[in-house]
């Protein structure tokens, strides 16, 4: 078992043993999306207009619920200390943990997305654009979120601070993602928006692991 | 040889210690003593490199530990207040994942043997959270028999252990020292004779 495989396997095992925590954000997402038609208007046109935004906002908010799980348990039970004393490069460890977290919290969301798209009367073109933005955007949520979790993990009630730190950072992503789906609805090209999200993702993938490692070190002090 | 040079640490505007220097040689057991809040845990965490001192340096075999982390961490075993075990995983899984992280390969049989030694026969597959506090402590302590580390830094290792557990731990401390190992430990109960010869280092509470 190689070092990183071990961490990945461990995180997956832990995630699947805590099924309630795994399902909770998904339930939240489903509830938000199903309540919107009841609250706003069930007319197909309205739903199609607000649909992409609703799905993205629900995804961001539900990801905030699951985000803390990334390092909270490891910090509280001391596993994080043991990671730091293992001699493994901490940025690499963080990257593996973020990958595992993305897999368990966002891939189910991607699998649910056809259902959500049908609820909100999205066209096939819109749905393809939505999936593409989710594919590029959700790893970004995980990477940036992990930095904030690293910073707040040592605090007693870090959740509120976490949301305050992250919501402004996620706004550009939300704007570009929904604008891409809107363009798709009008049969316009949306490569530009996708390219910008991809650029943000690449930048985060390159630098976030180091920022996460640093924030975790600060929290240990 | 583990050496601390001129360590200063302050927490919440209170200086815990200032210009603290100490040397621990191989085959030595250092028993760190002091009242609550004197800074024992802070000192131990600085010695492991988990937190950094306000000033001063920690050297292992003459090399600053912040310069050569891998070299130091291969030889270090730290057990803190927190057990470092995940509650939803079994003792066996916890240990094997920990060993993989620390790049130690141990056959599975040895894992069972060690768990038997610490008195956890039949509990290998139970999620750690269902074990008692003392048993959880024993899971954490079984690392002492698994990683061939020269330096042991143990923060209150006797907490929640029963008489037999204390005896087992003290015996293994003595064995480790006789093999040329180096131990720094804190405890609020004095070490008994089983632990072998040891040097006492007192940390005063400062206002």
Contacts between the chains, C-beta under 8 A, distances in Angstrom:
chain1	res1	chain2	res2	distance
A	1	B	100	4.9
A	2	B	100	7.9
A	3	B	100	6.4
A	3	B	101	6.5
A	3	B	103	6.6
A	6	B	97	5.6
A	6	B	100	3.5
A	6	B	101	6.2
A	7	B	97	7.7
A	7	B	101	6.8
A	9	B	97	7.5
A	10	B	86	7.7
A	10	B	89	7.4
A	10	B	93	7.6
A	10	B	97	4.4
A	13	B	89	6.5
A	13	B	93	6.9
A	14	B	86	5.7
A	14	B	88	5.8
A	14	B	89	6.4
A	17	B	88	4.1
A	17	B	89	7.3
A	17	B	127	7.5
A	18	B	88	6.0
A	73	B	86	6.6
A	73	B	87	7.9
A	74	B	86	7.7
A	76	B	82	7.2
A	77	B	82	5.8
A	77	B	83	6.5
A	77	B	84	6.5
A	77	B	85	6.3
A	77	B	86	6.0
A	77	B	87	6.6
A	78	B	80	5.8
A	78	B	81	7.5
A	78	B	82	2.7
A	78	B	83	5.9
A	78	B	84	3.9
A	78	B	85	7.8
A	79	B	84	5.2
A	79	B	85	7.3
A	79	B	86	6.1
A	81	B	50	6.0
A	81	B	78	7.1
A	81	B	80	5.9
A	81	B	82	6.7
A	81	B	84	6.2
A	82	B	78	7.8
A	82	B	84	4.2
A	82	B	98	6.3
A	82	B	101	7.0
A	82	B	102	7.8
A	83	B	101	6.5
A	84	B	50	6.2
A	85	B	48	6.1
A	85	B	49	7.7
A	85	B	50	7.1
A	85	B	73	5.5
A	85	B	76	6.2
A	85	B	78	5.4
A	86	B	73	6.4
A	86	B	101	4.4
A	86	B	102	4.8
A	86	B	103	7.4
A	87	B	69	6.3
A	87	B	70	4.4
A	87	B	73	3.7
A	87	B	74	6.1
A	87	B	102	7.4
A	87	B	103	7.2
A	88	B	101	6.5
A	88	B	103	8.0
A	220	B	45	7.9
A	220	B	50	5.3
A	220	B	51	6.1
A	221	B	51	4.6
A	221	B	52	6.8
